[in-house]
Structure formats: C-alpha cells, structure tokens
Amino acid sequence: MGKTVLILAALAMLASCGKGSRTQFEGEYYRASAKAPRKERQNFVATAGPISRGIEGAAAAAFYEATKHCIKYYGTSNIEFAFDPETPVDQLPRDGDRIVLRGTCQE
C-alpha cells in the first residue's frame, strides 16, 4: 500500500511539471501571445509587452511566440515577417506598450 501511494504522488508531481511555466527574456517576464484566424493560421500576429520592462526582451518574447506558433501548426520555424527582419529592435511595430509582429509561416 505504501509503494502505491509513493508512486501516485510521484506521478502527480510529474504531471504538474509543465503547468504554469514561463519563459524569461532579458531578465524579465512578458505577456506574449500569437494569434491567427482559424482558417488562415499561417497569417499570425504575435504581441509581447510591456515594452517598458525592456524593448529587447519584449521583442524576443514576441519572436519566440511567433516561432512557437509556426512550429505548432506547420512544423517549421520559417517565417516571412511583414517588416524587414534587419529592422532595429527599437523600430519594430508597436501598439502602445506592446511589440506587434505580423507574419506568415512558410511551409
């Protein structure tokens, strides 16, 4: 009976390992997401912020969400962004205190 309880406790701990994990960028946590219409998942908008915590970190978080989106739905991290990828971070598109990246997943 004691072994069964230990095994169940260990399984419960393992099951909760991935829940609530967050990724840190430039020493800060950012609210980030990538969204796309259901019928056109290749065309997405990735956002992250607040920029006030650090523009480099916000940009990294937005690029990370964009990459995760394309890998999830298309199995590739190839993305064609609606802006020049060589654009300096401080000149990336914004909406208030958030970075806004529009792009298309490339198959």
Disulfide bonds with the S-S distance in Angstrom:
Cys70-Cys105 2.02
